[in-house]
Amino acid sequence: MVFGNVVEGRAPARLEADPGTVIRMYCGRPADPARYRLCGATDRELVVYG
């Protein structure tokens, strides 16, 4: 899944996760970091709803 805003000089971020983990993130519930991999961004930059 590719998401986010384009940042000049930086590739788009990529989230690798199972569907249940993505749903937890979208619902604002905590997600186990062992169940997802975020590439090209930090966990702090991962904001589903801001």
C-alpha positions in Angstrom: 0.0 0.0 0.0 1.4 3.4 -1.0 0.1 6.4 0.9 0.9 9.9 2.1 2.0 13.2 0.6 4.8 13.5 -1.9 8.0 14.8 -0.3 10.6 16.0 -2.7 13.7 13.8 -2.7 11.9 11.0 -0.9 10.2 7.9 -2.2 6.6 7.3 -1.1 6.2 5.4 2.2 5.0 1.8 2.1 3.1 -0.1 4.8 3.2 -3.9 4.8 0.6 -5.3 7.2 -2.1 -7.9 7.5 -5.7 -6.6 7.0 -6.6 -6.8 10.7 -3.6 -4.6 11.6 -4.6 -2.0 9.0 -8.2 -2.0 10.4 -6.8 -1.5 13.9 -4.8 1.5 12.7 -7.8 3.0 10.9 -9.9 2.6 14.0 -7.3 4.4 16.1 -6.5 1.3 18.2 -2.9 0.4 19.0 -1.2 -2.0 16.6 1.6 -4.4 17.5 4.8 -3.2 15.8 5.7 -6.8 15.1 2.7 -7.1 12.8 3.5 -4.4 10.4 6.5 -2.9 8.5 6.7 0.8 7.6 9.2 1.7 5.0 10.1 5.2 4.0 8.5 6.9 7.0 8.7 6.8 10.8 6.0 5.6 13.1 5.5 9.2 14.2 4.8 10.2 10.6 2.1 7.5 10.3 -1.1 9.4 10.9 -4.3 7.8 9.6 -6.6 10.5 10.9 -5.1 13.8 12.1 
